[in-house]
């Protein structure tokens, strides 16, 4: 019962934040107050397929699909207070992973809801929080970092990515891709050297889903799958699949963390 109560407490915070975000979205009205804000940096001025609405959230389908990330992150946080977190270190790692996943959802929610650069920065920051966590985790598995060194590396990587987003936003996708590629390269090294504690079944499943998500993202961004006023948005599908991929990655790293 104690673990269950901790799990419900962990769920309460992200649920409250999500409800607040929904209320803010309803309060935006015609978004006239955002007119003076710097617009998001998008390809050719087009931020994916869904047409921007004049009132409420700019892209409602792309906006609310991000609640999938909040749900996955909340479930991870619930595990941080349950039997899965057998140690303080395990619980802290679960919370970092869970909050990073929630940050992706809330950041992307603000991006698609406002189409401002501030929202886009929040979106990318959430993505960096998770990708750099995976990179720092795998580096720690290779070099056996102390807790302080691990946190320092994680924060330094994220600060660097955030700074690049501010001064050179056009590099945002390359920066994210390089971080993920580095994390996967270290994962492959650990597997080939016999340093992995488990077969990466969940990680491979996550990568498969993420590959499908990227394909759908490309179809939407290139206009191949595009109905601006439709309910079935490719970019929303990318959010749903990305959230699932994050959850599958968590199932892998939850088991591997104890080896660091």
N, C-alpha and C positions, 0 to 999 in steps of 0.2 A: 504493500500500500504506500509506503514511503516513496519508493521509486516511481509509482504511478503519480503521486502528488507532484513530485519534482518534474515529471514529464509534462503534466498539465501546466505547471508554472512556466516551463520553457516555451510552451505553445502560446501562452497568453500574450507575450510581448509582440511577436511577429503578427499575430492576428489583430492586435490593437493598432499596430502601425499600418497594416493593410486597410483596415476600416477608416483610419484617418486619411490615408491617401485617396480612398474612394470619395470621402466627403470633400476633400480639396478639389478633386476632379469635378464634382457636381457644382462646387462654388466658383469654378473658373468662368462659367457663363460664356460670354462671347470672346473670352481671352483678350479683351482689349488692353488689359494691364500688361500683357506680355509683348505688345507690339514694339516696345522700345528695347526689348531684350535681344542680344545677339542670336541670330538664327543658327540652327544646327548646320554642321558641315556635311553636306550630302552630295552624292554623285549627280552633277548637273543640276543641282538645286532640288532634286527629287529624292525624298526620303522614303524609299521603298514604294510599293505599289498602292497601298491603301490611300484613298483620297482624304485630304485634311478637311475636317468638318469646321464650320464657322462657330460652333458653340460646343461647350463641354470639352472632353478630351479630343485632341486633334485627330488621332487615329484610334478609335475605341476598340476595335478588334485586336490590333497590335498591342494596345495598352493592357487590356484585361487578361490577355493570354499569359502575361508575365506572372499572374498569380500562381501559376504552376511552380515557378521557382520558389515562391514564398512557402508553398505547401511542402515541397521537398526539403527546404531548409528547416522548416518547423519540425518535420519528422526527425531530421538529424539532431536538432536541439533536444527533442524529446528523448532520444537515445542517450544524449550526453548526461541526462539525469537518471538513466536507467541502468540495467544490468550490463549493457554493452560497455559502459565507461567504468572499467574495473579499477582505475587509478586516476589520480588528479591530473596526470599528464594526458591520459586518454580522454578525460572529460574536457580538458582545455582544448585539445585538438579538435574534438567533435564540435565544440562551440565555435571555433574559428572556421571550420568548414561550413557549419550550418549558417552562420551569420554572413559568410562570403556568398553563399548561394542566395540568401535572402536579399543581400545587397544588389546582386545582379537583377533580381526581379523588380525591386523598387526603383533602381536606377533606370532600367529600361522602361518601366512604367512612366516615369517622369519624362523620359526622352520622347516616347511616342505620344504622351499626353500633351506635351507642350511644344515639341519640335524646336526647342531652344538649345543653344550650345551648353548652357548649364545642365540641362537634362541629359544631353549627350555625354558630357563629362561624367555625370553620375553613373550613367550606363556603362561607360568604359571602365570607370574605377571599380565597379563591381566585378566586371570580367577580369580585371587585373588582380583583384583580391583573391580570386579563385585560382587563376592560372599560375600566379606567383606562389601561392600556397603549395600547389603541386610541385613546382620547380624547387622551392626551398625544402620540401619534404624529401624529394628524391636526392637532392644534394646532401641532406643530413643523413640519409641512408647510406650514401657513399662514404662520407667523411666523418660520421659520428659526431655531429656538432653538439655543443652544449645547448641548453635551453635558451640562454641569453644570445648566443651566436645565431641560433635558428631564428629567433624573433628579430634580431638586428638585420639578418640577411633578407628576411621577408619584408620588413618595413622599407629597407633600402631599395629593393627591387620595385616595390609598389610606388615609392616616391619618385623614382626615376621614370617609370612609365607615366605617372600622372604629370610630371613636368614636361615630358615629350608631347603629351596630349595638348597641353596648354600652348607650347611654342611651335609645335609642328603637328597639328591634328591630322594632316593627310597621312601620317605614318601610323595611325592608330591600328589598322588591321595588320600591318606588317609586324608591329611590336607585339601584338597579342599572339600572332601565329608563331613568331620566333620563340616566345616564352613557352608555348605549348610544345613546340618541336624540341626545345632543350629538355623539358621535363620528360618527354617520351624517349629521347635519346638516353638519358640517365636510367630510365626504367628498363630499356633494352639492355644496357650495360649490366645492370644488376641481375637481370634474368640470365644473361649469357655467362656471367661469372658465378652463378649459383647462389647469389646473395638474396634472392627473393624468397620469402618464407612460404608463399603460396603460389599456385598457378594463377596467372592473371586472367581468370575466366571473366570476372565481373568487369575488369578494365577493358578487355577485348570487346565485350558486349557494349560497354559505354562508347568505345571508339567507333563501333559499327553504327550505333544510333547517331553519334555525332557526325559521322560521314554522311549519313542520310540527311541529317539536318542541314549540313552545308550544301548539299545538292539542292534541297528545297529552297534554301536561302538564295542560291544562284539563280534558280528559276524565277523567283520573285523579283530579285534586284535587276535582272536582265529584261524583265517584261514578258518572259515566256509564259509564266503563270501569273496573270495579272487581270483582275477585275476590280478596278478602284473602288466600286461601291458594293462589292460582294461581301458576303459573310465569311466565305472561305478564303482567308488570306494566307499566302505562302509564308510570309514572315511570322505570322502567328503560329503556324505549324513549326517553324524553326524554334520558337520559344518553347513550345510544348516538348519537342524532341530534345532540345538542349537541357531542359529541366530533368528529363528522364536520364540523359547521359550523365548529368552531374550526380544524380542519385546512384547510378551504377558505379561511377568512379568512387563515390564514398564507400560503397560496400567493399571495394578493393583496398582502399587506403585505411579504412578502419582496422583491417586485419594486419596491414603491413606496418602501421605506426609503431607498434611495440618493438619492432626490430631496430628502430633508430636509437 
